[in-house]
Amino acid sequence: MKTTLHPLLLTLFFISTTVLSQQAVVKGVILNEENEPVVGASVSYGTEGTLSDFNGYYLVEIPANEEVTLTFSHVGHKKVQVTLNLGANEDYELNPVMNTKVEQIATVVISGRERKRVEGITTLSPEAIRKIPGANAGVENLLKSLPGVNSNNELSTQYAVRGGNYDENLVYVNEIEVYRPFLIRSGQQEGLGFVNSDLTSNVDFSAGGFQAKYGDKLSSVLDITYRRPADLSATADLSLLGASVSAGGISNNGRLTGIVGLRYRDNSLLVDAKQTETNFKPRFADAQTYFTYKFSNKFELGFLGNISINDYDYQPLTRQTNFGTIADPIALLVFYEGQEQDRYNTYFGAFKGTYVASENYTAKFIASAYQTTEQEYYDILAEYRLGEVNTNIGDEDLGEVEFTEGIGGQLTHARNDLDALIFNAEHKGTLNIDENTIEYGIKYTHEDIRDRVQEYEIIDSAGFSIRPPIPDLANDQPYEPFTSPIVPYTTIRAQNDVQIDRVSGYAQWSRRTTLGSNDVWLNAGVRAHNWNVSGDGIESTSQTVFSPRGQVSLKPDWDMDMLFRLSGGLYHQPPFYRELRDSTGTVRPGVKAQQAVHIVLGNDYSFKLWGRPFRLNSELYYKSLTDVNPYTLENVRIRYRANNNAVAYAYGLDARLAGEFVPGTESWVSFGYLKTEENIDDRGYIFRPTDQRLKFAVLFQDYVKIIPDLKMYLNLVYNTGLPGGSPSYADPYDYQVRLPDYKRADLGVSYVIVNDDKLRDSGWLKPFKELTIGAEIFNIFDVQNSITNTFVRDVYTKVQYAIPNYLTPRVFNVRLTAKF
């Protein structure tokens, strides 16, 4: 029997279904108390719902013409419920603000910033990074004002943390690890660091005792977040040291965001002011971009790209350095021939996919590739005179060398090439279960390095070629004829083709709980790292290390806002290529991971002073290091011994008082005490190259009360002197003399021509959202700071002098910044 429906019944069924299924749309952006988007918030009614995306945006369809209760929920926030009754096809915008969930007991509110406080992370303002003056302004410039972070070279973006060296610091941009060139030997060659401050929205820094989710380094973590533009905007920064521009925007549907930054740097202004007269042609430029695309409310793909081209042409001409004492002044006068041509080109690209599977689980996938091609070519002949200086006031030749005590020459040669290619593939996951958070990750890294080292140094003193002081070349004249050929004082020749494969991973657990009436935060985790070194002529070697770590934070139920934190664990640094290569250029695959036990006791105290907020952060720390790979430090060049024949320790105190010393501004005062020593081959403890005992720093912002748009920024740093190093072949135990103390003050003054509070009624000012003009004075007291010594021999007195290499004197700069 065949059943049929009457056409009228079909029409009635269609109409009734259409009416019953009429919908309304609710959309908007979910924010927290700090006006930041809440990612992965659940928006639900009944059994239906959706999740907010990476900008806090959500869109949900609800039945029309009936009351519907929408529930907004997110881990760590209070639920928000809203009852709506919308008409058919109505488009309603709702932007709820979710308050932070109360973390019992004692109704303590835990915001995102306070969570970082619990973890011992310092957060820096991107706006302060862009405004604080410095010869190498940027994120690293502001880091150097923090306690425990030391650098005596204003031309370098490298920094040492709590007795570690430049290779012991992790740097992430949007959770992607970034690298720096290998062959850089002086700060003036660096040009640009990786991080572009114009693109930065958040800067977090930890100086030790960090969690297992961060990588395998011994000293610190710098975690940078690049911003997501909410509209079409652009910035420009012009000065005598270079220029930078950036632009960003978002598509109409909000799915695609992108930001691009271009930078150019010219160090001529700073180098031309130094004691060495040169012909100097630096060309440092880079381009960076960060794009994101939302395929759905659950999945987003991001791309981080960087191209950096650095050319360094350097032709020294003359140099005169006066040193010694007032009663016995000595001068080194050098005449140069030759030049240096260096090039460092780096290419970096990374994809990051983020999948918000549910309110409680998020998965991330990261793949990156980094390539650097570097050359270091130079042939420089230096002919020097070492003599007494005329100190007779009124003489025409005051300050000139009037009696030569020694003459000599030095020829340095290098033809160094390096090509490194590094691949990374990584998966991370975060799972929230009630008050527990579980994080894990696994990462594979392949490093392919091709390296040619060919350099030598020939030293001549009073017409005699100086031989290297090694027993095989002992000279027993006139009793025995000396028939050995003439050889350079130092020579390195090596060619390496090395591959390193790494597999690392971590798992950690965090929980918020209570102890009586006090709040407690717990974290425990472990890292594992396996690496294999192979290559031409290299016996394959594999090693594995495990690094357990933990943190406990306690917030007592007191009237004052006080937090105590204890963190630490076992930290390893598996060797990178530079740590595997010894002073002769030979790769030693059996080098072990350096190991350190960290113990960090911290206290954070927030209070009001003069009715304004302040915070005092202090940390006591101790590090015990074993399997230490000793190294020498020359400017920013690190040369390892490529063995693990030392032990070391570091301990100290860091303190920082930050707050509104001037209403509406952020300033701080930092103090650090550090002592770090090493024991090589059980010969006794000596200073490590980064043993910087005392550090004081002040970062101060102010404005003229009657002219608030006229602003001042002051950056003061005082560091006690570092060990001055030792000459080639010398025993470091015989050279424990320190350099002079490092004292520097940089001042910036700016005037805001246009901002949001000032009308842009003039025709040429209309395009600007902000326009600022300013002047900067670097090293305003013209202090002669030094970073290394040049060791010169004097046949007349049979003395080897340590002659300081001075850094930049007082330098003036003008600057113009604009936002469109």
Secondary structure, 3 states (H helix, E strand, C coil): CCCCCCHHHHHHHHHHHHHHCCEEEEEEECEECCCCECCCCEEEECCEEEECCCCCEEEEEEECCCEEEEEEECCCECCEEEEEECCCCCEEECCCEECECEECCCCEECCHHHHHHHHCCEEECHHHHHHCCCCCCCHHHHHCCCCCEECCCCCCCCCEECCCCHHHEEEEECCEECCCCCCCCCHHHCCCCCCCHHHEEEEEEECCCCCCCCCCCCCEEEEEEECCCCCCEEEEEEECCEEEEEEEEECCCCCEEEEEEEEEECCHHHHCCCCEEEEEEEEEEEEEEEEEEECCCCEEEEEEEEEEEEEEEEEEEEEEEEEECCCCEEEEEEEEEEEEEEEEEEEEEEEEEEEECCCCEEEEEEEEEEEEEEEEEEEEEEEEEEEEECCCCCCCCCCCEEEEEEEEEEEEEEEEEEEEEEEEEEEEEEEEECCEEEEEEEEEEEEEEEEEEEEEEEEEECCEECCCCCHHHCCCCCCCCCCCCCCCCEEEEEEEEEEEEEEEEEEEEEEEEEECCEEEEEEEEEEEEEEEEEECCEEEEEEEEEEEEEEEEEECCCCCEEEEEEEEEEEEECCCHHHHECCCCCECCCCCCEEEEEEEEEEEEEEEECCEEEEEEEEEEEEEEEEECCEEEECCEEEECCCCCEEEEEEEEEEEEEECCCCCCCEEEEEEEEEEEEEECCCCEEECCCCCCEEEEEEEEEEECCEEEEEEEEEEEEECCCECCCCCCCCHHHCCCECCCEEEEEEEEEEEEECCCCCCCCHHHCCCCEEEEEEEEECCCCCCCEEEEEEEEECCCCEEEEEEEECCCCEEEEEEEEEC
